[in-house]
Amino acid sequence: LVTEAKEMAEAVVLGDFPIDDDVLNILVISVSEIDADGATMFCKFMMGKGRFPSTEILVHLCESLCKSGKGDEMWEIFRVLLDKGYCRNARDYHLVVSFLGKAGKVREAYDVLKEVKKKRLEPDISSYNSLMEALCRNDLLRPAKKLWDEMFTSGCNPNLQTYNILITKFTEMGESEEVQQLFDHMFQKGVAPDGATYTSFINMLCQENKYDQALEIFKKSWMQDAGVASSVLSNFILALCGQGTPTK
C-alpha cells in the first residue's frame, strides 16, 4: 500500500512532525518507484533535519529521477549533500558523477570531478567513464577529447570501457582516423580489444568500402583470441552482406 503510506507520510512531513529515519528510508526507496517528486520531498525533509540518506536510498531515488527526466531536481539534492560534506571519498563522488552523467547534467558532473581533484583524491576510472559516456551521448566530442587528455594528466589510465565508449562514438561519426589512433593506442597500452571493439571498427570500415583493412582488423582479432574472433566473424559477414560484397 505504497500510495496510502505516501499520503500519510506527506501529512507528517508537511506538518513537520517527528518521523524516524528508518521510516524515511523505506519511504524514499518505495515511493521512488511510483512518484519521483514524493520521494524527493522525503529525501529533502531528511536532509533538512541534518541527516544523510544512505547510498541505497540515493541510488533508488536517482534512478527514478533519471527515468522521469528530472536532472535539475537531482542536482539540487546533490548540491546540498556536497555542501554538507556528504562525499568523503572517491567512491562517494563517483556516485554523484555517474548519476549526473546519466541525467545529462554534464557540466555539473565535470564540476564535481574537478572538486575531486581539488581535494587531492584520485578520481576513479569509473567516474571518468561515466562522464565520457555522457559527453559522447550528447555529441560533445571536443570536451570528450579534452577529458581524455585530462585523464592522462591525472595519472588515470583508460581501460577497455573507456576505449569502447570513444571508438563506438567515433565510428558512428565516421571518424576513421580517430578510431585507428585509439585502436593502435590500445595495443600500445596493453589493453586488449574485445568483440565490441573489433565489431565497431570493422562495421565502419565496411561502410567505407575498406574491405582489405577490415580483413586485417579481423585477422588481429583471430591472433588475439579465437573465441573473440568467432563472435566478430558473424558480424563481419553481416557487414559485408549489408554492403553487397561477396564473402571469401
N, C-alpha and C positions, 0 to 999 in steps of 0.2 A: 504494500500500500504506500508506494513512494510518494504519489501525488498528495495523499492525505497527510503524510508525515511532513512534506514540504510546506503545506499550508499552515500546519500547526507551528512549525519552526519559524516561518515568516512572522507570525504573530509575536513569537517570543523575541526574535531578533529586532524587529521594528519597535517593539516596546522596550528594548534594551534591558531585558530581564536576564538573569544569570543562566548560563547553559554550559554543560560540561564539554570539555574538549573532545572526549570520545564520541559524544553525540554529533558535534560539528564535523568531526572526521567522517563519520558514517554518512552524514547528510551530503557533504560535498561529493563524496565518491558516488553515492546512489543517485543524487539529483542531477549530477553532470550527465547522466545517461539520457535524461528527458528534458532538462532545462538548463542550458549553459548559464543563462543570466541568474537564475536562482542559486546555482552552485557558486557563482562568482560572488553573489551577495553574502553568502555564508562564509566564504573564504575571507572576504574583506572585513566582515564582522570579527572573525578570529584575529586577523592582523591588527585590527583597531584596538583589540584588548592586549596587544603586545605579545601575541603568541604566533609561532611559525607553523604553517601547515607542514605535514610530513612530505617526503619525496613521493610516496604513493598517491597522496592527495593531489599534489601538483601535476603528476603525470595524467591522472584521470581528468582533472579539470582542463589541462592544456589540450589534451586530445579532443575533448568536447568543444573547446573554443576554436580549435583548428577546423573541425568539421563544420562549425557554424559560421566560419569566416569572421571571427571576432578577434582579429590580431591586435587591435587597439586596446581592447579590454585586457588581453593577455599582457601586453607591455605595461599597462598601468599597474597590474599586480606585481610583475617582476621588478618594476621601478621601485615600488615600496619595499619589497624584500631586499633589493640591493642596497637601498639607502639605510635599511635597518641592520645590515651586516649578515644577511642570511647565508650568503656564499662564503664558505670558509676554506674551500679547496678547489682544485681544478675540476673535479667531478661535478661539484655543485654548479660551477659556471657552465660546464658542458650542457647540463640540463637546460639552462636558460638559453644558451646559444642555439641548441638543437631545435627547441620549440619555436623560438623566434624565426629561425630559418624556415621551418615548416609553415609558419603563418605568413610568410612573405615579408616579415619585418627585417629586411636585410641590413639596412643602415643601423638599426638598433642592435642587431646581432653583432655587427662589426664593432660597434662602440663597446659592447660588453667584452669582446675579445681583446680590445685594446686595454680595457681595465684589468684583465688578467695579467697582461704583460707589465703594466704599471706596478702591480703588486708582486712582481718578480716570481709569479707562479709559472710553471711550464704548461702551456696550452696543450691539451690532449689532441692527438691527431683526429679523433672523432669530432672535436669541435670545428677544426678546420674543414673536415669533410662535409659536415652539416652546412656550414656557411658556403662552401664551394658549390654544393649541390643547389642551394637556394639561389646563388648568383647565376648559375647556368640555367636553372629553370626559368629565371626571369630575363634570360638573354643578356645578362650583364657580363659580357666576355672580357672587357677591359679591366673591370675590378677583379674578375676571376684570375686573370693573368697577374695582376698586382698581388693578390693574395698568395698565389703560387710562389712568387719571388719572396714574399714575407715569410713563408714557411721555412725556406732555407736560411734566411737571415736569423730566424729564431731558433735554428738548430732542430727543427721538427721535420724529419724526412717523410715524404709522401709514401703511402702504402698502396696496395693494389686497388683499393676502393677509390683513392684519390685519382689515380691514373684513369680508371674506368669512367669516372664522372666526367673528366675532361675529354677523354677520347670519344665517348658517346656523344657529347655535345658538339665537338668539332666535326665529327662525321656527319651529324645532322646538318651542320652548316656548310659541309663540303670543303672544309679547310684541310686538304690532304697533306700539305706541308707541315702544319701544326701536328697532325696525327702522327706523321712519320717521325717527327722530332720527339714526341712523347713516347712513341713506341721504342725508339732507339735508346731513349733516356732510361726506360725501364730496365733494359738489359745492362746498361752501364751501372745502374744502382743495385743490380742483383734482385730485382723484383720480377718474378715470373708471371707473364700474362696468363689469363685464364680463358676459357671458351668464349666468354662475353667480349673480351678484348679483341681476340682474333676475329670473331664474327663481325663486330662493328667495323673493323678495318677492312676486312675482305668485302663486305657488302658495299662499302663506299667505293673501293677500287673497281668493283664490277659495274657500279653505276656510272663510273667514269671511263668504262671500257678499257681499263688497265688490267687485263686478264693475266698477263705474264707476271706482273708484280703481285697480283692476288695469289697466284700459284706459289710464288716464292714465300709469301707470308704463311700460306698453308703448310709448306714444307717445314718452316720454322716450328709450327705447332707440332708436327709429327716428330721432329727431332727432340722437342722438349718432352712430350708425353703422348703416347699412343691413345690413351683414354681421352685426353683433351682434343686431340686431332679427330677422333671419331665423332665427337659432338659437333666439331667445327665443319667436318666434311659434309654432313647433311645440309647445313645452312649454306655452304659454299655451292653445292649443286643447285639448291633452290635459287640462289642469287644468279647463277649462270642461266638457269632456265628462264628466270624472270626477265633477263636481258636478251633472251632468244639466242643464246650462244650454245652450240652443241658441246656436250661434255666429252672429255677424252679419258 
